[in-house]
């Protein structure tokens, strides 16, 4: 029995380290079950419905990246398996928005010198699809990204602006419930919606996108 324990102990600590995929929602820095907050918010009385308006909301997706190549390996695609931020909306107030795209506001030159990175967003009823297309990638860094793709982390930040189509919106919402209406002073807390891609949760930043539909 003692020998069996030693074998199990050694085997556990000699296994290669892998990143466990995870999705986290943080409200004002505290991890929350966002679907429960949404359920409460829909039926909250008027005097309580503005409590969340303007609060900082952060979503982290780690360990779900998948890298593929298009057009004879000239374009690298980074997609996120299982969807991205299914309980959040960054689209500006339409129920069935067509896919949108935006170029990166910043790229890490050590990985993407002279590269063009474009983020494509498709919001669906029960999930969202986020994909990043990168042209003219640094070939010397390509192998590093391939090897570390399961370490990549995606961090979306913004402020709560209301409810729309069953999701919390990070843009000024146009929902009939008017959870964060124009007269609410906390609406002034609107800030830019940003997506940051990092090599690992504590690693260097690779890409930054501004998803705001209006200025900071």
N, C-alpha and C positions, 0 to 999 in steps of 0.2 A: 504494500500500500504506500509505504514511504517513497519507494522508487517511482511509483506511478505519479505521485504528487510532484516529485522533482522534474520528471519528464514534462508534465503539463505546465509547470512553472516556467521552465526554460523555453518550451515551445511558444508560450504566450508572449514572452518578452523578445523572442527572436523573430517573430512575425514581422513582415514589412509594414511600416506605418502607412495607413491609408486615411483619407479624410472621409468622415461620415457626413453624408449630405444632410443639410438642414435648412429650414426656412424659419426666420424669426421676424416678428413684428415688435417694435419697441415704441411705446408712447411716452414722450418726455423721458426717455432713457430707461423705462421699465418694460420688461417683456410682458406681453399681453396675449390673450386669445382673442384676436380681432373679431372673429365671427360672433362671439358673445357680446362684444361691445356694439356691433352693428345691430344685433337682435334687440338689445336694450334700447338703443338710440331710436329705432323706428317707432317705438311705443312710449318713449319718454314724454312726460308732460312738458308743456311749453316752457315753463320756468326752468326746467333742467336741460332742455335740448341744446342750449348754447354752451354747455360746459366744456365740450371738446373743441369748439371752434378756435382755430389758431394754434392748437397744440402741435408740437413737433412730432412727426411720425417717421419712423425709419423701418425699412424692410431690408433684410439680409438674406441672400440666397447663396449657399456655399456648397460646393461639391457636385453641382449638377451641370457643369459646362461640357459642351461637346464641340470639338473642332473638326471641321471638314474643309475641303478645298474645291474651288470652282474654276472653270475656264483654264484647264491645264495648269492647275496649281498657282495661278497668278492672283487669285483672290482667296483669302482665308475667311471662313465663316465661323463665328462663335455663336452657338445657339444654347438655349437653356432647357434641358430636358424636364418635362413635367409642367411646363408653363412658368410664368413669372408674376409675382405679386397678384394673385387671383382676386384678392379682396380690395384692390386699389385701382383707381382710375386716374390717368393723367391726360386723357383726351378732353378737349374743350367742349363739353356740354352736348354731345350728340349720342343718340342711343345706339346707332349702328355706324360708328365712324369707320371710314376707309383706313387702311394701313397708312401710317405716317412715318416720316423719316427725318433724321436730323444728323448733321455732321458733328464730330467731336469738337468740343471747345478747347480741349487740351489732350496731347498725346505724350507719352514718355519716349523721348528721342532715343533712349538706349534700346528700345524695342521696336519703335515705329518711326524711325527717322525717315522723313519724306513720304510717309504713308498717309493715306486718306482713309479714315474710319467713319462709317455711316451706320447709325442705329435705325433699325426698322421696328416699328411697334404695331401690333395688331391686337386690339381689345375685343374680346369675345364675351359672351354672356357669363361663362363660368371660369374663365381663365384669361390670361394675356400671353401673347407670344412676342418675345423680344429676341432679335437677332442682330449681330454686329458683323458687318462686312468690311474687310480691311484690304486695301489695294497697296501694292508695292511694299510688302512687309520685308523687314530686315531678315534676310535668309540666315544670318548667323544666330538670330534669336528664335527662329522658327522652331527648332528642335526643343528648345527650353520650354516654350509654350505648349508644345505637344505633350511633353513629358509631365508638365505641371497642370494640365487642363482640369483635372479633378480637384486641384487646389484653388482654382479661381473663385473669387468671391465678388458678388454684385451687390452694391449698396444703393438703395433708392431712398432719398430723403425729401421731405416737403412738410407742409403744414396742413392740418385738417381744415377743409373748406366746405364740407357738407356731405350729403348722401345722394347717390345717383345710381339708379338701376341695380340696387343691391350692393353697391360698393361705396367705400369712403373715397371721396375725391380729394385730390391734392391741388386741383384747379378750382376756381370759383364755380360752384355747382349751380345747375339750373333745375333743381328738383322741386316738385310741388310741395314737399314738406317744409321747405325753407328753414332747414336746421341752422344754417349760418346765413341769414338774410342780410341785405345791404345796410340795414340799420344797426346791426350788431357791431359794436366798436372793435371786437376781437377779430373781425374780418380784416382789419388793418394789419394783422399779423401775417398776411400772405407773404411767403418768401419763395425764392426760386426752387423749382423741382429739379433735383440733380441726380444723375446716375453715375456712380464711380465703379470702375472695375479695378480690382487689385489682384496681385499675383497669388496672394494667400491672405487670410484674414488679418495677419499682422505684417504682410509683405508690402513691397512698393506699389504705388498706384501706377496703373497702366494707361487708363483712359478716363476722360470725364466728359459727360454730356449734360447740357442744360435742356430740360424738357418743358420749361415754362412756356405758357402761351402768351405771357406778357412779361414785362421787365421785372427785375428784382425790386 
